[in-house]
Amino acid sequence: MTSQQRRDRLFEEPTPRQQRHQSLLYRFVRPILRAHCSLWFGMRVVRQPGAPDTFGGSVVVANHCCLLDSCMVACAIAPTEARFLALAENGEARVYGPVVRALGTIFTGETIGEARFMVHRCKQVLKEGNALVVFPEGNLVPYATELQPFRDGAFRIALGNGAPVVPVALVQHRRACLNRLLRRRPGFDVHVGAPLESPEPGSAKQRARSAQERARTAMEDMLDGC
């Protein structure tokens, strides 16, 4: 992929028509993915006390522990549509890249211009009433039972847009499911927590760090409580 193709595919403003197509595709594939996740992972959605009924305009943070974790999070926050923040390499992939792009994924940038576009698109997504879903660990560690170190980008975006942060934890279980029967791997439940309280006054860096720590604590509590 040339530099120009990269810009055109990953960092170009979607037209209203493209946005309508993204929404239609998203609404078409989500029930299919929910059925798959329910059968393969035995997925159940568990709402913690205070969990919101709708997620529009929220930044949802979740642990990155499975290739299909984004699908499970999307199902858990339905009917709100999710837009994911992902590495650019996911949009450049030959096999699944076109689908990732078609679903309105926002990609992290490598240049100043790409980073600015990313921030702009995140703001648009939240303003349009969608949820922005971020995996703050960054790296995928399949079937990890403990959280990896967090990056603060999701929390800076949330604070910069006045958006609530909703912690979500994908929790492994040992009930019967296809993943356990065929691959001897655990299934997953999706635990949805309550939005974080507004951080105390301070610098932007301090407030982002506070939100990051409180989100991590909430996710660890959900992981440890099961």
C-alpha positions as CSV (number, residue, x, y, z in Angstrom):
1,M,0.0,0.0,0.0
2,T,1.5,3.3,-1.1
3,S,1.4,6.4,1.2
4,Q,-1.4,7.9,-0.9
5,Q,-3.4,4.7,-0.8
6,R,-2.9,4.6,3.0
7,R,-4.3,8.1,3.3
8,D,-7.2,7.5,1.0
9,R,-8.2,4.2,2.8
10,L,-7.5,5.0,6.4
11,F,-7.4,8.7,6.9
12,E,-10.1,10.1,4.6
13,E,-13.2,11.8,5.8
14,P,-16.2,9.5,5.2
15,T,-19.0,11.0,3.1
16,P,-22.6,10.9,4.4
17,R,-23.3,8.1,2.0
18,Q,-20.3,6.1,3.3
19,Q,-21.5,6.7,6.8
20,R,-25.0,5.4,6.0
21,H,-23.4,2.3,4.4
22,Q,-21.2,1.8,7.5
23,S,-24.3,1.9,9.8
24,L,-26.3,-0.5,7.6
25,L,-23.4,-3.0,7.4
26,Y,-22.9,-2.7,11.2
27,R,-26.6,-3.4,11.9
28,F,-26.6,-6.3,9.5
29,V,-23.5,-8.1,10.9
30,R,-24.1,-7.5,14.6
31,P,-26.9,-10.1,15.0
32,I,-24.8,-12.6,13.1
33,L,-21.8,-12.0,15.3
34,R,-23.9,-12.2,18.5
35,A,-25.2,-15.6,17.4
36,H,-21.7,-16.7,16.7
37,C,-20.3,-15.4,20.0
38,S,-23.1,-17.0,22.0
39,L,-22.5,-20.4,20.4
40,W,-18.7,-20.3,20.2
41,F,-17.9,-18.6,23.5
42,G,-21.1,-19.2,25.4
43,M,-21.2,-15.4,25.7
44,R,-23.5,-13.7,28.2
45,V,-23.8,-10.0,29.0
46,V,-23.6,-9.2,32.7
47,R,-24.6,-5.7,33.7
48,Q,-23.1,-4.4,36.9
49,P,-25.0,-2.1,39.2
50,G,-25.2,1.4,37.6
51,A,-24.3,0.1,34.1
52,P,-25.9,2.5,31.5
53,D,-28.8,1.6,29.3
54,T,-27.3,3.4,26.3
55,F,-23.7,4.1,25.4
56,G,-24.0,6.9,22.8
57,G,-21.3,9.5,23.3
58,S,-19.3,7.3,25.7
59,V,-15.8,6.0,25.5
60,V,-15.9,2.3,26.3
61,V,-12.7,0.7,27.5
62,A,-12.2,-3.1,27.5
63,N,-9.5,-5.7,28.0
64,H,-7.9,-7.0,24.8
65,C,-7.9,-10.8,25.2
66,C,-9.4,-12.4,22.1
67,L,-9.4,-12.0,18.3
68,L,-13.2,-11.5,18.5
69,D,-13.3,-9.3,21.6
70,S,-14.4,-6.3,19.6
71,C,-17.4,-8.3,18.3
72,M,-18.4,-9.3,21.9
73,V,-18.2,-5.7,23.1
74,A,-20.2,-4.5,20.1
75,C,-23.0,-7.0,21.1
76,A,-22.8,-6.0,24.8
77,I,-23.5,-2.3,24.1
78,A,-26.3,-2.8,21.6
79,P,-28.4,-1.1,20.3
80,T,-25.7,1.7,20.4
81,E,-23.4,1.4,17.5
82,A,-19.7,1.1,18.2
83,R,-16.8,2.6,16.4
84,F,-13.4,1.1,17.3
85,L,-10.0,2.7,17.6
86,A,-7.5,0.3,16.1
87,L,-3.9,0.1,14.8
88,A,-3.5,1.1,11.2
89,E,-2.2,-2.4,10.3
90,N,-5.7,-3.8,10.9
91,G,-7.1,-1.5,8.1
92,E,-4.2,-2.5,5.9
93,A,-4.6,-6.2,6.2
94,R,-5.5,-7.9,2.9
95,V,-8.0,-10.4,4.3
96,Y,-10.0,-8.6,6.8
97,G,-8.9,-5.0,6.3
98,P,-11.7,-4.1,3.9
99,V,-14.4,-5.2,6.4
100,V,-12.6,-3.3,9.3
101,R,-12.6,-0.1,7.2
102,A,-16.2,-0.6,6.0
103,L,-17.4,-0.7,9.6
104,G,-16.1,2.8,10.2
105,T,-13.1,1.9,12.3
106,I,-10.8,4.8,13.3
107,F,-7.1,4.2,12.9
108,T,-4.2,5.4,15.0
109,G,-1.8,7.6,13.0
110,E,2.0,7.6,12.6
111,T,2.3,11.2,11.5
112,I,1.1,14.4,13.1
113,G,-1.5,14.8,10.4
114,E,-2.8,11.3,10.8
115,A,-2.9,11.7,14.6
116,R,-4.9,15.0,14.2
117,F,-7.3,13.2,11.9
118,M,-7.7,10.4,14.4
119,V,-8.6,12.9,17.2
120,H,-11.0,14.7,14.8
121,R,-12.8,11.4,13.9
122,C,-13.1,10.4,17.5
123,K,-14.8,13.7,18.3
124,Q,-17.2,13.2,15.4
125,V,-18.1,9.7,16.4
126,L,-18.9,10.7,19.9
127,K,-20.9,13.7,18.7
128,E,-22.9,11.5,16.3
129,G,-24.1,9.5,19.2
130,N,-22.0,6.4,18.7
131,A,-19.7,4.7,21.3
132,L,-16.0,4.9,20.8
133,V,-14.5,1.6,21.9
134,V,-10.8,1.4,22.8
135,F,-8.6,-1.4,24.2
136,P,-6.2,0.6,26.4
137,E,-3.8,-2.3,26.7
138,G,-3.0,-1.8,23.0
139,N,-1.5,-5.3,22.4
140,L,-3.6,-8.4,22.2
141,V,-2.6,-11.2,24.6
142,P,-4.9,-14.1,23.9
143,Y,-6.8,-15.5,26.9
144,A,-4.8,-13.3,29.3
145,T,-6.4,-13.4,32.8
146,E,-4.7,-10.3,34.0
147,L,-4.7,-6.8,32.6
148,Q,-1.6,-5.5,30.8
149,P,-0.3,-2.0,31.2
150,F,-2.7,0.7,30.0
151,R,-2.0,3.6,27.6
152,D,-3.8,6.9,28.4
153,G,-5.0,7.8,24.9
154,A,-8.6,6.7,25.5
155,F,-8.9,8.7,28.7
156,R,-7.4,11.8,27.1
157,I,-9.9,11.6,24.3
158,A,-12.8,11.1,26.8
159,L,-11.7,14.1,28.9
160,G,-11.1,16.3,25.8
161,N,-14.7,15.6,24.6
162,G,-16.5,15.6,28.0
163,A,-17.4,11.9,27.4
164,P,-18.1,9.4,30.1
165,V,-15.8,6.4,30.4
166,V,-17.5,3.0,30.7
167,P,-15.3,0.1,31.8
168,V,-16.0,-3.3,30.3
169,A,-14.4,-6.6,31.2
170,L,-14.3,-9.8,29.1
171,V,-14.3,-12.5,31.8
172,Q,-13.4,-16.1,31.0
173,H,-15.8,-18.9,32.1
174,R,-15.7,-22.7,32.0
175,R,-19.3,-23.5,30.9
176,A,-19.9,-25.7,27.9
177,C,-19.4,-23.9,24.6
178,L,-17.9,-24.7,21.2
179,N,-14.6,-23.1,22.0
180,R,-14.2,-25.3,25.0
181,L,-15.5,-28.5,23.4
182,L,-13.5,-28.2,20.2
183,R,-10.4,-26.2,21.2
184,R,-10.2,-26.8,25.0
185,R,-10.3,-23.0,25.5
186,P,-12.6,-21.1,27.9
187,G,-15.6,-19.0,26.9
188,F,-16.3,-15.4,27.7
189,D,-18.9,-13.3,29.4
190,V,-19.0,-9.6,28.9
191,H,-19.3,-7.6,32.1
192,V,-20.4,-4.0,31.7
193,G,-19.6,-1.6,34.5
194,A,-21.0,1.8,35.6
195,P,-19.6,5.0,34.1
196,L,-16.7,6.4,36.0
197,E,-17.3,9.5,38.1
198,S,-15.8,12.7,36.9
199,P,-12.1,13.1,37.9
200,E,-11.0,15.6,40.5
201,P,-9.7,19.0,39.2
202,G,-6.1,19.0,38.0
203,S,-4.0,19.1,34.9
204,A,-5.2,17.2,31.8
205,K,-2.4,14.7,32.4
206,Q,-3.4,14.2,36.1
207,R,-7.1,13.8,35.2
208,A,-6.3,11.3,32.5
209,R,-4.1,9.3,34.8
210,S,-6.9,9.3,37.5
211,A,-9.4,8.1,35.0
212,Q,-7.0,5.4,33.8
213,E,-6.4,4.1,37.3
214,R,-10.1,4.1,38.2
215,A,-11.0,2.3,35.0
216,R,-8.3,-0.3,35.6
217,T,-9.5,-0.8,39.2
218,A,-13.1,-1.3,38.0
219,M,-12.1,-3.8,35.3
220,E,-9.9,-5.7,37.8
221,D,-12.8,-5.9,40.2
222,M,-15.0,-7.4,37.5
223,L,-12.3,-9.9,36.5
224,D,-11.5,-10.9,40.1
225,G,-15.2,-11.2,41.1
226,C,-15.9,-14.1,38.8
